[in-house]
Amino acid sequence: MNRTKLLLSLKLASWGGMIALFFVISIAGIEKRNTARCQNIKIRFKNDQNLGFIDSRDVMKEVNQADPAWQGQKLSNIKFNLIENGVRQNEYVEKAELYLDNQDNINVVLEPKKPIARINCETGAYYLSKDWDKMSLSNKCSKRIVHVSGRVRNITQPESKMDSFVKQSLTKLLNYLEKNSVWKDATEQIYINENGKIDLVFLFSEPIIKIGYVDDKFEQKMNKVNAFFKTIVRCHDLASYSELDFQYSQQVVARKKM
């Protein structure tokens, strides 16, 4: 046998051994899955920006409802699809997936939804997610959420041009607050008038801040608000004013309390 044939034979034998080993490992894995039993479920939050609206106990409730007999069950009998779908259907969950580790533990990795505002309307209140989904109110809120009221009907499902305009305006305003943490922390309430104009209530300011339409000049208005509070407030008491109007380009109109 020449050298070329010898090398070819060795290569074929090597590939045959690898294939055989693959089948052995696969069969062993299947056998282990049929006999191994699950003892624990580990829950991990990914990109956790939900401010504490959902925790591990809530996830375990979903798991137990989907498959109450998971603990101690053979892995082959556990209803993985039902568990995963049950966790995903929680209104505070954005994404969820399950996998097994080498200790036969079920790992639940989920990404919670991020609430960006609390909407208060005549039909009730709810939290608004970053994807504009409605979420029920929760008593687990660990951080203050800006309140939005006024003309907020149909903002998640616009039915008119004004509805769409209000949604667009609120989206732009909330995105601005998200990018500017100082204003995000300072803004307590957003009020949307019937004409689509917006008023703000700051934690540090008694007067209502009228900014009008959230248009192309919106950020210029916010810069003017910032400059105003950095200068005027130092030497003027604003407690006697009910409104500060920043809708005009060259002036700020202050209205005294009646």
C-alpha positions as MATLAB code, in Angstrom:
seq = 'MNRTKLLLSLKLASWGGMIALFFVISIAGIEKRNTARCQNIKIRFKNDQNLGFIDSRDVMKEVNQADPAWQGQKLSNIKFNLIENGVRQNEYVEKAELYLDNQDNINVVLEPKKPIARINCETGAYYLSKDWDKMSLSNKCSKRIVHVSGRVRNITQPESKMDSFVKQSLTKLLNYLEKNSVWKDATEQIYINENGKIDLVFLFSEPIIKIGYVDDKFEQKMNKVNAFFKTIVRCHDLASYSELDFQYSQQVVARKKM';
ca = [
       0.000    0.000    0.000;
       1.507    3.277   -1.073;
       1.608    6.346    1.112;
      -1.369    8.058   -0.562;
      -3.657    5.096    0.000;
      -2.443    4.803    3.588;
      -3.251    8.431    4.329;
      -6.688    8.064    2.710;
      -7.435    4.974    4.797;
      -6.386    6.733    7.981;
      -8.535    9.742    7.094;
     -11.574    7.552    6.414;
     -11.017    5.686    9.665;
     -10.762    8.977   11.529;
     -14.034   10.271   10.051;
     -15.707    6.946   10.803;
     -14.580    7.181   14.415;
     -15.893   10.723   14.743;
     -19.273    9.743   13.307;
     -19.495    6.789   15.658;
     -18.577    8.998   18.615;
     -21.240   11.514   17.566;
     -23.913    8.819   17.565;
     -22.766    7.501   20.943;
     -22.899   10.988   22.473;
     -26.297   11.675   20.881;
     -27.755    8.432   22.163;
     -26.297    9.104   25.621;
     -27.822   12.587   25.570;
     -31.231   11.215   24.622;
     -30.974    8.538   27.309;
     -29.995   11.162   29.894;
     -32.916   13.352   28.893;
     -35.275   10.403   29.263;
     -34.025    9.563   32.744;
     -32.705   12.838   34.264;
     -35.036   14.838   36.463;
     -35.299   18.596   36.873;
     -34.658   19.860   40.388;
     -34.470   23.619   39.987;
     -35.484   26.608   37.873;
     -33.159   29.599   37.579;
     -34.544   32.965   36.531;
     -32.394   35.695   35.001;
     -33.451   39.158   33.888;
     -31.808   40.589   30.775;
     -31.661   44.351   30.078;
     -33.746   44.862   33.200;
     -35.290   48.296   32.750;
     -38.745   47.445   34.048;
     -38.132   49.330   37.339;
     -39.244   46.386   39.450;
     -42.687   45.780   37.922;
     -41.989   42.049   37.638;
     -39.767   39.847   39.791;
     -38.761   36.185   40.108;
     -41.844   35.319   42.132;
     -44.103   36.557   39.346;
     -42.188   34.461   36.820;
     -42.472   31.365   39.015;
     -46.249   31.848   39.174;
     -46.355   31.696   35.378;
     -44.135   28.591   35.372;
     -46.253   26.782   37.959;
     -49.477   27.635   36.159;
     -48.087   26.314   32.880;
     -46.675   23.085   34.371;
     -47.453   22.592   38.088;
     -45.612   19.232   38.190;
     -42.254   20.392   36.766;
     -40.195   19.797   39.908;
     -38.735   16.305   40.032;
     -40.198   15.433   36.636;
     -38.208   13.670   33.944;
     -36.893   16.214   31.484;
     -38.694   14.410   28.678;
     -42.037   14.997   30.436;
     -41.645   18.705   31.223;
     -43.857   21.006   29.161;
     -41.136   23.383   27.991;
     -43.266   25.038   25.296;
     -46.129   25.703   27.701;
     -43.756   27.182   30.287;
     -42.050   29.437   27.737;
     -45.367   30.616   26.286;
     -46.786   31.187   29.756;
     -43.881   33.447   30.724;
     -44.063   35.314   27.402;
     -47.759   36.047   27.869;
     -47.108   38.032   31.040;
     -47.920   41.643   30.155;
     -44.643   42.870   31.662;
     -42.448   40.510   29.595;
     -40.921   41.592   26.292;
     -39.023   38.378   25.427;
     -38.423   35.030   27.119;
     -36.542   31.830   26.365;
     -35.760   28.558   28.173;
     -32.682   26.332   28.114;
     -31.178   23.497   30.158;
     -27.751   23.763   31.760;
     -25.381   20.870   32.427;
     -26.838   20.412   35.933;
     -30.288   19.731   34.439;
     -31.681   23.006   35.707;
     -34.218   24.929   33.658;
     -33.002   28.452   32.999;
     -35.593   31.133   32.216;
     -34.017   34.210   30.612;
     -36.397   37.081   30.067;
     -36.329   40.709   29.011;
     -38.972   42.805   30.775;
     -40.923   45.586   29.120;
     -39.865   49.091   30.033;
     -42.682   51.398   31.203;
     -42.111   54.984   30.071;
     -45.215   56.757   31.391;
     -48.374   56.386   33.407;
     -51.433   57.350   31.365;
     -54.429   58.701   33.272;
     -57.637   58.899   31.248;
     -61.394   58.847   31.822;
     -61.588   55.085   31.231;
     -58.853   54.270   33.726;
     -55.093   54.380   34.198;
     -52.355   52.185   32.772;
     -48.617   52.113   32.142;
     -47.285   52.688   28.645;
     -44.346   50.564   27.487;
     -41.581   51.771   25.175;
     -43.357   49.839   22.398;
     -46.627   51.621   23.220;
     -48.286   48.576   24.749;
     -50.705   49.022   27.637;
     -49.693   47.472   30.956;
     -51.859   47.247   34.050;
     -50.944   49.335   37.066;
     -48.655   47.681   39.585;
     -47.910   48.314   43.237;
     -44.327   47.187   42.659;
     -43.124   50.368   41.001;
     -39.649   51.051   42.389;
     -39.155   54.396   40.688;
     -41.328   57.382   39.860;
     -42.941   57.365   36.411;
     -44.068   60.562   34.703;
     -47.873   60.982   34.665;
     -49.622   61.904   31.409;
     -53.206   63.182   31.349;
     -55.571   65.339   29.318;
     -56.294   64.363   25.722;
     -54.835   60.872   25.909;
     -57.716   58.846   24.517;
     -56.774   56.583   21.611;
     -53.033   57.354   21.811;
     -52.129   53.674   21.506;
     -54.575   53.197   18.619;
     -55.187   56.559   16.922;
     -58.579   56.985   15.304;
     -58.242   60.549   14.001;
     -55.620   62.988   12.760;
     -55.579   64.665   16.175;
     -55.042   61.297   17.861;
     -52.049   60.671   15.578;
     -50.714   64.166   16.199;
     -50.978   63.740   19.971;
     -49.229   60.355   19.785;
     -46.443   61.819   17.663;
     -46.029   64.776   20.030;
     -45.972   62.611   23.148;
     -43.519   60.194   21.539;
     -41.140   63.031   20.717;
     -41.458   64.518   24.204;
     -40.909   61.211   26.003;
     -37.890   60.445   23.796;
     -36.493   63.872   24.646;
     -36.935   63.238   28.373;
     -35.321   59.819   28.041;
     -32.234   61.375   26.452;
     -32.090   64.237   28.971;
     -32.021   62.683   32.418;
     -32.164   66.053   34.224;
     -35.525   66.889   32.661;
     -36.718   63.316   33.016;
     -36.139   63.435   36.766;
     -37.619   66.926   37.032;
     -40.828   66.300   35.071;
     -43.689   65.133   37.252;
     -46.664   65.528   34.908;
     -47.446   66.056   31.232;
     -50.842   67.529   30.374;
     -52.099   67.436   26.782;
     -54.738   70.013   25.893;
     -57.572   69.322   23.444;
     -55.748   71.290   20.760;
     -52.618   69.151   21.178;
     -50.603   71.743   23.090;
     -48.629   70.510   26.077;
     -48.144   71.770   29.622;
     -45.488   70.460   32.003;
     -45.398   70.255   35.783;
     -41.919   70.202   37.303;
     -41.058   68.938   40.767;
     -39.101   72.102   41.552;
     -41.527   74.649   40.072;
     -44.954   75.629   41.365;
     -46.148   77.381   38.170;
     -47.331   75.244   35.232;
     -44.895   75.363   32.296;
     -46.667   75.930   28.972;
     -44.566   74.815   25.998;
     -47.306   74.545   23.383;
     -46.843   72.283   20.384;
     -44.026   69.759   20.268;
     -42.798   70.879   16.858;
     -39.459   71.603   15.181;
     -38.844   74.419   17.683;
     -39.566   72.272   20.699;
     -35.951   71.788   21.789;
     -35.342   75.524   21.460;
     -38.222   76.067   23.885;
     -36.707   73.587   26.329;
     -33.357   75.361   26.064;
     -35.156   78.593   26.904;
     -36.827   76.925   29.898;
     -33.417   75.738   31.053;
     -31.858   79.197   30.692;
     -34.808   80.799   32.476;
     -34.562   78.610   35.553;
     -30.784   79.015   35.692;
     -31.023   82.819   35.829;
     -34.416   84.267   36.770;
     -35.230   81.887   39.596;
     -32.132   82.919   41.530;
     -33.521   86.391   42.149;
     -37.296   85.977   41.744;
     -39.855   84.112   43.821;
     -42.248   82.298   41.462;
     -44.674   81.145   44.139;
     -47.160   83.889   43.231;
     -47.393   82.761   39.593;
     -49.689   80.069   38.221;
     -48.206   79.755   34.723;
     -44.998   80.388   32.816;
     -45.604   80.493   29.069;
     -42.633   79.652   26.804;
     -44.549   79.507   23.517;
     -43.279   82.873   22.289;
     -39.853   83.223   20.696;
     -38.801   86.544   22.269;
     -40.442   86.477   25.691;
     -41.681   84.460   28.629;
     -45.181   85.313   29.785;
     -45.743   84.896   33.538;
     -49.344   84.821   34.766;
     -50.016   85.550   38.429;
     -52.419   83.528   40.548;
     -55.921   84.891   40.774;
];
